[in-house]
Amino acid sequence: MPPATIRAPYGAATSTPAGALPQPFPRTMGPNCATYLQEVIDSGLTSDMIGRFEAAFATELGVRHCIATPGCTPALAILAAALDFAPGDEIIVSPVTDYGTVQGLLAQNYIPVFPDTLPGTINMGAETIAPCISDRTRAILVVHLTGLVCDMDPILELAQAHDLLVYEDACQAIFSDYKGRLAGTLGTAAGFSFDSEKTLGSDVGGCVVTDSDELAERLRFIGHSRGGEMRPRFGRVHTALGYAHRMTQSTAAITLAQLEIIRPQVAQRDTMIRLLSAELGAIPGITPLPIPAYQQSYSCWMAGFSIDPDAFTCDADAFAAQLAEAGVSGIGTGRYYLMPAGLEFLQHQADAQHFPFSPETAARRYRYRAEDCPTAQAFLETFIRWSSFCEKYQPEHCRLLASMVRQVAEDNRR
């Protein structure tokens, strides 16, 4: 018999292991959380808490529209559907990301194309995107991984030159900025996550934001109304494949309360990750994720650093395991973020030329392998990240964590 499948867990761990470093859980809840939840209950589920959250988030971000969803994966899914490209059209998307970024593309039978990342970073750039553009390319989906914002001006200029739409996965970058402009406001639209482990941690939830009135209406039609419209003397007719990806009133209540306390938390994350990066950068053989000069606010969701394989006798997996034993929770490598290697079923589909990879639909043959993004693959081989970094960190915690890394580095130095 074949071995039993080990089902992958969803989301970050919510346990709170004992130790000297702060943990995200239990989350700090906004003071109005219970009040807003009670309003939903007292109203008999007739309150417009969803509308209140949408209006508040749109105002806070400085956009015209916010469409609330159950999470970022469904947010990006309804956005992919609302864009209404043709099956077989290509979407250029960051190769280092979560499956939730691409799931909506695949559901619409778009074909993801993965450029490589820029050297020393986890993000793609205009120079790696440009060779991937073809006559079937319709959009560029940028991902601001860990809260580090892509260098957007060159990407937007490249997109304009080729008449391509640009939109953002800002799931990990809420209130990060690019030259003073907030992540999620840099392209045509963006998806956000409010899952419990994210920076703005609710019980679950997400949204799409946009300044386009037309796209916002399409998103609500596809994402909330299931693509249904009313016809006289008949009733509801579904004129598009739609979804019921609506946020609940209770989630909206929690998320609204969390929104009210998020700005100081983001400022604290920014201050602490810069201090921690300086501490880690002083350790020979350790390179923290570089923070671009154009980014003044780094809403860091996941901290990380790279090790120099020539400096140590162990690999990244063993280095991370020793840090876990020392008390750093949620730490490990991030090879699974390399989407070309993580989409095994898609490669099988492409090899067999099943729709949308069939000759009638696809522009060419496609490959999804790690070696197609060698810079990203090499970077992730030596990259260590941990998801327990949070706004509860203080300077002493940054120094403590750096001392743990320094000790493991010295224990394994060549």
N, C-alpha and C positions, 0 to 999 in steps of 0.2 A: 504493500500500500504506500502511496506517496506520503511524505511527511506532512504533519498538520501545519496549516498556515498560521504564522504568528501575526495576528492582526495589529496593524500600526495604531498607536494611540492618537487621539486628536488633541491638539493644544498642549500647552505647557503644564507641568505638574503643579498641583495646587497644595501639595503637602508643605509643611513648615518644619524642616529638619532642625534639630538643635544645633547651635553653633554661634560663633561670634559675629557672623555677617548677617545683615538684615535680609529678610525675605519679602517678596511681594505680598504673600498671603499670610494672615488675613489682610485683605485690601483695606485701605483707608476710604471710608465712605463719606460722601458729601453730607453736610449737616441737614440738608433738606430731603434726603433720600426717603426717610420714613414718612415725612409729610406728603410728598408727592405720591408715594405708593398708597397712602391712606386716601388721598383724593380720588385715585382710580377706584378704590374699593367703595368709598362713600357715594360715588357717582353711579354705581351699578354698571360700571364699564362704559359709561356714556361720555366721560371726559375726553377732551381732545389733547391728551398728553403727547401723542405722536406729533401732532401739528405744532405744539409748543416746543418740543425738542427740535424739530426740523427748522423752525424759525430761529431759535436760539443758536443752533450750530451754523446756519447760513450767515447770520449776523456776525458771529465770532470769527468766521473764516473770511468774511467779506465777499460772499458770492450771492447770486440771486436765488439759487434753488438748492435744497437738500431733500433727497428722497430716501427715507429711512428703510432699512432692510434688516433681515435677521442676522446678517453677518457680512464680512467682506467678500467671501466667496460668492454668495448670491448677489451682492452688489455688482461685482465685476461680471457676473453671468447675465444679469439683466442689461447691463451696459453693452456687453458684446451683442446681445440680441437686438437692442435698440439701434445699434449702428447699422444693422441691416445690410451687411456686405454679402457677397455671393459665396456659396460653398466653393472651396478651393482657393479663395483669396487669402493672401498671406498677411500675417500680423507679426511684426518684429517685436520680440519680447526678451527681456533680460534672461540670460541663461542661469543666473543664480537667484532663485526665488522659491516660493512655496507652490505646491500643486494648485492651491486655490487661485493663483494668478492665471493659470492657463485653462482651468476646467471649463469656464464659460466659452472660451474660444473653441474648444474641442466640441462642446455641445452644439455650437452653431456650424460645425464642419468647416471652420476656418483652419488654415494650416499655420502653426507657429513656426517661426524661423528664429533661431538663436544665434546672435552674434557673440563674439568673445567679449570678455571684460577688459578693461584697461589694466595695464600692469600695476600691481601693488594695491588694487582696490577690489571691491566686490560689485562694482557697478559698470555697466557698459557706457560707452561714449560715442560721440558722433563719428569718430574715426573708425570704430569697430562696427558701427551700424551701416555706414555707407556701402561697404562691399556686399551687403546682404539685400540691398534694395533691388527689386525686379519690377517688371511691368505688371505683376500681380500683387505687389505690396499695396496695402490700403491704409495701414496705420502702424504707429510705433507705440508700444505699451511699456513705459518706463517704470521701474521698481526702485523705490528709495529704501534699499535694504538696511536694516538696523536703525533707520532714521537718518542715514547719510544721503543727502539729496544729489542726484545726478547733475552733471554740469549741463544745465538745460538750454542755455542760449544757443550753443552750437547745434544741439539736437533740434531745436525749434527752427533754426535757420535751414538746416538740412531738410527737414520735413517740408518747409515752405517751398524750397526749391523743387521738390518732387511732388508737391500737392498731396501731402500725406497728413492724416489726422494724428495728433499726439494726445494720449491720455495717460493717467497715472495710477499706479497701485501705491497709495500712500498709507497702507495698512500699518506700517511700522514707523511712520514719520509724522504723526499728528503734531502740528505746530513747529516742526522743523522749518527752516527757511532757506531760501536761495536768493542772495542779494537783496534781502529785505522782503521778498515775496514768499508767502507761505506755500509749503508743499501741498499739492492738491488744487492749487489755483493757477498752475503754470501751463496747463494744457486745456483741451476742450472739456474734459471731465476727469473725475477721480473717484476711486473707491477708498473707503476707510473702514477700519475694524474697531469694534468696542468689546471684543471678547474679553473674558475676565482677566486674562494674563497680559493684555495689551496695556499701553501707557494710559489711555483713558479706559479703565477697566470697568465694564458693566457686567451683567450676568452673561450677556452675549450681545450681538447686534452689529450693525454696520450701516453704511449709507453711500449714496452717490451724490456728488456735488457738481454743479455746472452753472455757467452763466447763460446758457442757451435756453430760451423759452421753449423752442421747438423740441429740443432733445429732452428737456424735463418732462414735457407732456408725453412724449413717446416712452420715457422710462416708467412713468406712472401707468400708462396704458399697458405696456408689456409686463412690468414687474408687479403691479398691484391689482390690475383689473383683468389679468390673465388673457390679454389680447381680445377682450370682449367688448362689443358695443351693442347698444339697444336699437332694434328695428321696429317700426310701427307694425302692429297686428301680428307680430311674431315673438318678440322678446330678444333675448341675448343671442348674438351671433359672434363667433370667434373668427376674426379676420386676420389674426396672427398667432403664432405659437407663443403663449404667454405663461406667466408664473403668478403664484400667490405669495411672493416674497415680501411680506409686510412685517414690520416690527410690531411687537405687542405693546399694549398700553403700559404694562408693568415694566418691560425693558426700557421703554421711553422714559418712564419716571426715574428709574435708576440712572440712566445715561444722562438725563438732564441735570440731575444732582451732581454727577461726577464731572460734567462739563464745567460746573460752577467752581470747581477747585483745581482744574487741570493746569492753568497757567503757572502758578507757583511750583507745581510738581515738575513741569517741563523745565522751568528755570533751574530747579535743583538738579535734575538729571544732567542738564547741560554743564553746570558747574562741576559736578562730581566726575563726569566722564572725562572732562578736560584735565582735571587733577589726576585722575587715575591713569590716563594716557601718558601724562608727563612722568609719573612714577614708573610705569611699565617701560617706557622708552629709555629709562636710565639703566635698565638691566641688559647687559651684553647678550645678544642673540635673540632678544624679544623685540618685536615691532608691533605696536598697537595699530589699530585701524586709523589711517590718516584722516584727519578732519579738515576738509577744504577751507581755504581762506575765505571763500565766498559765503560760507555758512556761519551765521552768527548765533543761531539757535539750533543745537543738536539735541533733538528729542530722542535720546538714545533708548531704544527698547532692548537691544541685545548687545552686550559688550563683547569684545573679542581682540585677539592678538595673534600674530604669526610667530612661529619659532624658526630659527635658522637650522636646518637639518645638519649642517656641517659643524654646528657648535655643540651639539648634544649627542649622547649615545643612544637616546630613545627617540621614537617617533611621536607624532602629535597625539595619537591615541593613548600611549603610555604616559605622556606628559599630563594629559587631561585627567587620566585615571588617578594619578598621584595627587593632583589638586583636589579631586573629589574626595579622596581619603583624608586630605588635610582640612576639609570642611567647606569647599566651594560647591554649592548645590547647583544642579541644572547645567553642569559643564560637560562639554564633549566636543567632538569635531562636527563639521557641517557638510560632509560630502553629499548628503542626501539633498542638499539645496541645488545641486547641479542638475537642472531639469533635463537636459539632453540624455543624461544617463539614467534618470529616474523614471522616464516614461517608456518602460519596456513594451507595454501594449501598443504604443503608438508606432514604435519601430516595426513590430510585427505587422501592424496594419499597413504601414508604408511599404514594407517588403512585399506583401501580398497584393499591393496596389488596390486595396479595398477603398471604397468611397470614404473621404474625398480625394484619396491618393490615386484614383483610377485615371487612366490616360485621358478620358473624356473631360475630367474636371481639373486635374493637377497640371501645373505648368511644366513640371520636371519630376525626377526622382528625388526623394528626400531621405536624409540620414539623421538619426538621433543617437549620437554616441559621445562619450566623454571626450574623446580625442578631437572632436570637431571644435571644441573650445579649450585649447591647450593651456592658455593663460589662466582661465578660471579653474581648470582641473588642477594645475600645479599650485595655485593659490590655496585651494581648499584642502590640499594634502597636508599643509603645514598650519592651517588655521584652526584656532581653538576659540569657542564661543561659549558664553553662559547666559541663560535667560533669567537668572535671578537678580541681575542688576536692577535697581529700582530707585525711586525718589527718597527712600528711607536711608540711603547711604549718606554718611557724613565723612569729613576728611579723615578721621581715624580709621574708618572702614576701608577707604581707598589705600591708606598706608598699610593696613593689615593685609589686604589682599595682595598688594604688591610684594610684601614680605614673604607671603606664601609662594608666589611665583618665583621670587628670587631664590628661595630655599630649594624648590624643585629644580630650578635651573642649575644651581651649584651642585646638587646631588647627581646630576646627569651630564655635567659639562665634560667635554673631551679633554 
